[in-house]
Amino acid sequence: MFKGSVYKRCACRGPVLGEDGEPVLDDGGRPKQRQLGAECPQFGKRDHGLWYFTMELPPGPDGKRRRVRRGGFLTKKKAEEEAQTLWGEAQDGIDVLSDETVEHFLLRWFDKRVDLKRSTRESYRDHIRRVFIPALGQIKMRDLRTRHLQEMFEQIWRDNEQHAANRDAAELARLECEAAHRAWKDALKPRPPELRQQWNAAKEKLREARRKPRYITGPGAQLKLKNELSAALDYAKNTEKLISDNWAKHVVLPKYTPPKPLVWTDERVAHWRETGEKSGAVMVWTAEQTGAFLDAVAEHRLYPMFHLMVFRGTRRGESCGLPWRETDMTLGTVHISEQLVAASYDVWEDTPKSDSGARTIRLDSQTHQLLKFWRRRQQTERAEWEEKHRKEPKKYGPYVDSGRVFTWEDGRPYHPEYLSQIFNRLIQKHDLPPIRLHDLRHCAATLSLAAGIHMKTIQVMLGHSSYKLTADTYTSVLPQFEQEAADAPVAIVPRKAQQNPGHESPRRPKAVPDPEPSAAEEEPAA
């Protein structure tokens, strides 16, 4: 139980009286003032004054006495409840006297997270400085509550509405700018100067619209913010005893459902060609569309890499970072143990995405042969480049022995973002339904499912951390596989007569005697 005292205090002030009952004056000749406390005439009223409590805590590490005094409560009951809560936290080891702010704690906690991957650390750093500190930084850790975190997300929702309006305004300004430019371009020469002025005004309006923030923090990004903050507060609660609860766990956010791959059916392709809208955030090619892409890029330099990604599901960074030392051209396997990660212009080497990301993949026979061909081509290119460097060292730099499987002619590995740009250009050039380069992993999974490969085998191939993740992600497969699954239950139900969907069932005719054969039917053909 709480061990301390609860008392009432009044803020009313009155003159300091001397022994003669007269007010005591200060050096300026003004009456000195003091708090009246219990002497206040209004002190006995229920709604007059505020309640406080004080308690003695165990001595600190230096042996010094520690006391807590809090106040400002409207009723005695509220003061007693808060005192009991604080006493219980102190007995549980919570540092109730800490004045550390959320900003100081988050920066200190972030410095300790040396276990994070570099890309994850960059994400944490950005969120701490751009989101958490502006919204929560000045609050003391001991005063932090769920309502503060909820208010932060409510402000994000309000910002999203404004950013969406800014995005719409920017799109409208872009259309107006294009119309003004078209009017100026199509005008007969000499063009009227007012058309150029209108175009310049439209360009300035577009620049102004694009200066306003347009980034939307969606439900997935909000969930990520909550999880990051929850990890920090878990440490504050369980390790450092700065807070009594992980307040982030009680925050309510919009429901987030990760997007699942959708196949580019004929109907979805037709809708996209008509409106430019995709049916989902993650789209997957059919087997025919995948074959059309591979046929179209068969002569492209990066064809072996695309083939590997389509059929074996390697990630972009894993394909870029694949070293020759981890490939076995005799057995036809590649060991995925590292990847190249890009953030803006910076590229660095890192381990695969998840703990189970490091894996050995058996190559299909076609990819195996393509990698053999690619190795011979790379060796030839190296010899040619070194000869060029020998003859013209100023024009051709030295060959870069990066050890990577997929490189430029001079041995430099590809920048991961460059691969995405090239891929986007290729699908636009060949008029294929748009997907991301990463979605080739989904193509690999759905193709394997359609071929009858077990989900566990697909999980290992993709390097997913759990079977559930793979099963939940790839519930939609290729159309022909879905049709087989849909027809299978119908095929096992016995029926008296085959039904013709959409038509009435034919009635069985009554029995009638066979007609007499004609003379022509009786005579055999000559």
Secondary structure, DSSP 8 states (H G I E B T S, - for coil): ---EEEEEE---EEE-B-TTSSB-B-TTS-B-EEE-GGGSTTTTSTTSSEEEEEEEE---TT---EEEEEEEESSHHHHHHHHHHHHHHHHTT--TT---BHHHHHHHHHHH-TTS-HHHHHHHHHHIIIIIHHHHTTSBGGG--HHHHHHHHHHHHHHHHHHHHHHHHHHHHHHHHHHHHHHHHHS-SS--HHHHHHHHHHHHHHHHHHHS------HHHHHHHHHHHHHHHHHHHHTS---SS-GGGG-----------EE--HHHHHHHHHH---SSSSEE--HHHHHHHHHHTTTSTTHHHHHHHHHH---HHHHHH-BGGGEETTTTEEEE--EEEEETTEEEEE--SSGGG-EEEE--HHHHHHHHHHHHHHHHHHHHHHHHHHH-TTTS-------BSSB-TTS-B--HHHHHHHHHHHHHHTT-----TTHHHHHHHHHHHHTT--HHHHHHHHT-S-HHHHHHHT----HHHHHHHHHHHHHTS--SS---TTS---------------HHHHS---
